[in-house]
Amino acid sequence: MLRVGNKAACLACRNLVSTNMGVRFRVPLQKLHPLSRAIHHRYSGNTNPQRPPHRTAARYFTSMSRLPMRPPKPPSGSGGRGHQQQQRNFWVASLAARLLRLRYILLGSAVGGGYTAKKTYDEWKEMLPDFSEYNWVIPDFVWELSEQIDLDKLAKALPEIEEIAKLLPDFDKIGENFTFLKSLLSSETSGDPPLKATDSSTAAAHEVSDKQYKKSSDKERIDLLQEELLRTQLKYQRMLERLEKENKELRKVVLQKDDKGIHQRKVKKSLIDLYSEVLDILSDYDANYNTQDHLPRVVVVGDQSAGKTSVLEMIAQARIFPRGSGEMMTRSPVKVTLSEGPHHVAMFKDSGREFDLSKEEDLAALRHEIELRMRKSVKAGQTVSCETISLSVKGPGIQRMVLVDLPGVISTVTSGMAADTKETIFSISKAYMQNPNAIILCIQDGSVDAERSIVTDLVSQMDPQGKRTIFVLTKVDLAEKNLASPNRIQQIVEGKLFPMKALGYFAVVTGKGSSGESIDSIKDYEEEFFQNSRLLKDGMLKAHQVTTKNLSLAVSDCFWKMVRESVEQQADVFKASRFNLETEWKNNYPRLRELDRNELFEKAKNEILDEVISLSQVTPQHWEAMLQKKLWERVSTHVIENIYLPAAQTMDSGTFNTTVDIKLKQWTDKQLPHKALEVAWETLQEEFARFMAEYKGKDQDDIFDKLKEAVKDESIKRHKWNERAMDSLRVIQHNALEDRSITDKPQWDAAIQFMEETLQSRLKDTESVIRDMVGPGWRQRWLNWMNRTPDQHIRNETKNELERLLKLHDEHTAYLANDEVTTVRKNLEGRGVEVDPVLIKDTWHQLYRRHFLQKALSHCNLCKRGFYYYQRHFVDSELECNDVVLFWRIQRMLVITANTLRQQLTNTEVRRLEKNVKEVLDDFGEDMEKKTHLITGRRVQLAEDLKKVREIQEKLEAFIEALHKEK
């Protein structure tokens, strides 16, 4: 190609920009057409005159660069110019043909790929089911996901044919540029002097380009075009795969949610459910504190058998209440929360079971459950109850509201009813209607005389202006048949017959009187009746005043209007109450946590269980020492009085041992095992009480004392010792008492010490009894100014006389003979003391006991060196120590029994006691009345109030926020 001089401008670029050749300026390269920039770089000369021209032209590897132009041959006169012009014309024609062929290939492949992709997407879209009717099934987060992945946006994002054409080069402009280039080249060959100049470097570059052009083949170009077509097809294929994957994920989510229960389909609670929760909490709060909140409810009141329950069932669209002919069926208030849903179901507040109201068996089960709950809530001797039963009903087309069905008002108490039934129903109705924001739905039976109505007077008292009362006349079909003057019905629904005022008046028909009628048949009958009724035809009733459907719409509108007007005011009331309670807590209990009754019970429960577990940490030595000590305290009197003393009265050792063996056998068979188990059980109780007392001393809250004492008493009451342990214990004790062999001197010394301590203790007790009998001695009388009573004086004289008898007969038996009693009495009478023989014997018993114990202690001292004679069986010895052997047998029995009881305590009874304590705590935890009785005080009550008020306030705030969002 020809190159212009250093100062010459690119004519092609100038002509593309402007046709005014008189204006001389240099156009920036950035403002040129892309094709023009490519040509500009190839044809513009070097602006630096000192720099040699380039040997090779700069080339862009585009579709243009693959079609290099052939350099012309060196000119040789005019003939050479003609040949050069022909070559240039051929090059332009060849370039245009190839570009047109490439355009058709690219355009066809792009259009075909886009059409195929859009057609595939439309097929997939048509395969999807219509989920518009199941929008309620999909949780909110799925809709948020669908907003991010919008199928419509993706469909719109698919390129259309026009957009694909825009992505291709502008072939018309390229054609215009080549036409201009052809004319420019023609003008250069015809007579432009500057273009005659040739450059050897340009010629060389065109020779190289000509060689590259010859090397390129049609096969390579076809391969490049096929690769570009494949890339385009892969791009749209990936887009279709992504759409297909998203479609599967959405269908999977929908199916998973549809397989779950109805109660799990809704992620967020509805507005009416939030409001119903607030009313449930307030119902418990009002019942506990004898207060009444002012949140709106629809209170359904009416005379008994006026059709009150039937109206509520028509609004709920299901026969959900038990029915009876003339019998009182509604025995307690029933709060029914109505809301719209895809399935017709009902559920109690405290139960997870759903009743499918489209199935008759579920309806029957629901009616039975309501009847059972009503009867359970009624206390003995009563007919009605003020305890509220909470029920929620959802279904398609049901208006959202909260209704409370109250027991029907009666005029006479019949047989079988409590005497105060009438007054109780009146008080319950007034309690609900005196709420200034409650909507009163007054039900009047249209088939009876209006003058017999009781409820209208009651409603007039509670709402004299009628600002929140809606009057409903039921059984209009019977009224139209029975009344001679239909104008009376018109007067009722216009509010002219009763002095009661109301917001609106409605006339409804709730069936033909059959309990087996369905809601749909009742609706059909109601619509058919009003269509053919004279009341509508003659204009006595307006269309918006009839049917339960219009009634439910009007009641729902009135209910939500009242809610919006009053709920924020009620929230402010509870907010102020919360502030007052929190201030009282900070002032009275600044360092204590706000624990309510349930939390305090859990804390006390943990402490009690820790105390029970501490029993397992008692050492075996401690158990055995306590058991041995307590068992001897329990049986020592029997051993001394019934075994040792009778046996000691015998004259020889053989008789002593025989008497001891017989009495020990009888004692072991009848009394000893029982006494041992009683001692073990008492020891366990004392240890349990001791641990609780020690724990209390650390950092115990006095508020738990009553609860812990009740748990301890109830656990001990429930605990029963294993009866089989008594039989095994009897055998062990019998074997221990039969053993008489003392093996070593330490055992002998231990037996003597045990005997000596026992006798000294008994002697001390006996002397104390004698002192009490005879009164103070001469020293106490002189020093402490004490005197003897007449009885003590008589006993003292008797004691002195009997002591003289003992001095004379040191080996006297344990009992006085009758002649000895007479002698003592006569001697006392001689000194002027009248005494009864019984008193003489009683005094002798104590004196002889002291005498015997003193002699036994003296004998015990002699036996300390008698182990040698014992080993020789007291042969050739006057010393007899059989009483020491007896006390050794008793001591060994105590040790073995204590060890056996300790094993049973640690292995069995402590664990059983721990189990009993847990069961008692669990029972107390489920009994709210028990907890209320055992955990009391202002601190507990204040924490309970704070918890309830905070919960109510939070629920109200959540409801208000949802209410504002719905607006």
Order of alpha helices (4+ residues) and beta strands (2+ residues): alpha-alpha-alpha-alpha-alpha-alpha-alpha-alpha-alpha-alpha-beta-alpha-beta-beta-beta-alpha-beta-beta-alpha-beta-alpha-beta-alpha-alpha-beta-alpha-alpha-alpha-alpha-alpha-alpha-alpha-alpha-alpha-alpha-alpha-alpha-alpha-alpha-alpha-alpha-alpha-alpha-alpha-alpha
